[in-house]
Structures are given as structure tokens and as C-alpha cells.
């Protein structure tokens, strides 16, 4: 049971960080479909910079920096150029996926995997089965709780929600919706960068093209499934991680009797099911998302 808990926690932590970025954007009135692009950019930057410099801290800093820059670009496109946020987010995902592929080829001359000389430090064997948990996994509950306090118990959080749901009313009391969206997207860029870094440096210490494999979209689905609440999105992400773990475990236990393609499909099937359940009980939420933005 402890091994199951540890495995799900390690698998789910990258998605949780990215889902928290989606929660911030959603509360600001932006459905951020660029989470996949932010996540893979952070994963690539973390490994490449760690490999080039030998410093994990510089790798983490690079992951945050590039994700924040892409988040600023997203804000510029949807706020200043008035692009549709859904289309802009998908474009950002394409930019992240294609940009990391191009960067690896430009730096290393091939599309092969890039291995980092070190990863994020973990607790170590003194903590038994929990020793494999690294610093970002340990910090994750604090980040989720801090985000819940920020969104639900602070003046900033109340203004952020007002700007997302009723931008004209928020402007009348002195809150600038455009500035609040910028802050939310930049903070989300930090979290998404950390999520990508955790994916590549947390246990694997390797980056390969397309390694996120839709986890950014799963994180986006966790935001919907969790009703835009930090804790709800966290449990939704852990649920998707549990399904992924059980699929892998079934393949190891049953071997050829568990069809590989079906096992690989399970996390995405759970994602679609989660969105369907959310739509069933909160119909129209996604369709009305663009109405949160001021015209």
C-alpha cells in the first residue's frame, strides 16, 4: 500500500503542479490549453540546462524562465492581439512541442534523448520507501495549500476571481482584469515550469521529444474535473496518476494477457470520462469560459 501511495504521488506530482497553473488561469477567466506546451518546455529546459551547466538549480531556473516567457507571450496574444484564448492556448502547445524538438536537434544534432548528470535531490534511503520522493514532491502539498489560501482567503484571490467572472464589475472597484490575468498566467508559468522539471529531473533525469505524452491536457482536465478548486484539481490529477499506475501494474502482472495498447489508453480514457462527468453535472462551463473575458 505504501509503494502504491509513493508511486501515485511521484506520477501525479508533475500533473498537479501544471494543474495548479491551470487553476490560476481559470480563476482569471482564461482556459489555458497551452499547459502541455508549458510543461514540455519546462521539462526540456530543465534537462538541457542541467546537462550543459551541471547545476540542477540552473536547470530548475531555466524551466521556470522559459515557461514564464511563454506564459507572457500567451497573455500578449490574447489580451493585446485579442486572439481567442482556446486557439491561442493550442498554438502555445504546438509551439512548445515543436520548439523543444527543434531545440534538441539544434543543440545535439539528433532527436535522441538527453540525459542530465543529476536530478532533483530526494530524501534518501534513511526514509525507507519514502526516500525516493524528491524536493518538489515533498513541497507539493505546501504549494497546493498555499494556492488555496491565495485564491480563497486573500484580497488578491477575491479580485482575481472577480476579474475572471465579472471583469466589468471588477474594473469598477479598481481592479484591472488585464493585469490580474498577466499575474495569474506568470505565476502559472512558474508552476508549469516546475511541473515539467519534476517530470524530467524528478526520477528519470532524462528528456525525450514528446515525453509529456498529453499530461498537460490531463492537468487541464483535472482543473475541469476539480471544479477549478486547487484541492479538487489535485485529487483529480492523483486519480489520473492512479489509473496510469494501475495500467502499468496490470501489464507487469498479466503480461501478454493485458493488451499494451489498451493499457496505454487507460489514462486518456479516464481523462475523457472525467470531463464527461464534469460536463454532466456542470454543463456549459467550458462553453461559457470565453464569456469571462471582457470583450
Secondary structure, DSSP 8 states (H G I E B T S, - for coil): -HHHHHHHHHHHHHHHHHHHHHHHHHHTT---TTHHHHHHHHHHHHHHHHHHHS-HHHHHHHHHHHHHHHHHHHHIIIIIS---HHHHHHHHHHHHHHHHHHHHHHHHSSSS-EE-S----B--GGGGGGGG-BHHHHHHHHHHHHHHHHHHSSHHHHHHHHHHH-HHHHHHTT--HHHHHHHHHHHHHHHHHHHHHHHHHTTT-EE-TTTTTTHHHHHHHHHHHTTT-HHHHHHHHHHHHHHHHHHHHHHHHHGGGS-HHHHHHHHHHHHHHHHHHHHHHSTTTTTTGGGGS--
